[in-house]
Structure formats: C-alpha cells, structure tokens
Amino acid sequence: MSEVTRILDAIGNGDPKAADELLPLVYEELRRLAAHKMSNETPGQTLQPTALVHEAWLRLTGNENVKWMVARIFSEQRRKPCAAS
C-alpha cells in the first residue's frame, strides 16, 4: 500500500490529522497538473497554477480549521524551486 493510499484510507476513516500528511505528498504533482491545464488557457489569464491548487485544496477539505495548516504548507512549498511554471 502506498503512503498516499494509507493516508486516504485514514481520511476515509475519519482521522482528522490525515489531511496534514497528504498535502505535502501530493502538492507538487497537483501544481504540475494545474500548470499543464492552465497552459491551454487563453493568454492573459490571471489565475496562477499555485493559486488554483490552493483554492482546490481548500474547497476539497471544506474545513475552516485546516486553513491555517494549508497556508503554512503552501508558504513552505513556495520557497522550494519548482520545475513546473
């Protein structure tokens, strides 16, 4: 069982801390997918891939209590170099 699968199972079983573990594992892949998707948008698009990932994550979690944690992780991720732009 992969780490992501284990965490998703924990989320499904109601573990409130499991989402804290999931985001760092999937963040770069989500951002890469968002960048690819947005590369097909018309020129002048103001939404950035990072903002799209952040918004999607907040909507998926639907939990106000995790917003501070998500903001911290996103802040840490922004400081890392990323191959996808």
Secondary structure, DSSP 8 states (H G I E B T S, - for coil): --HHHHHHHHHHTT-TTHHHHHHHHHHHHHHHHHHHHHTTS-TT----HHHHHHHHHHHHH--GGGHHHHHHHHHHHHTS--S--
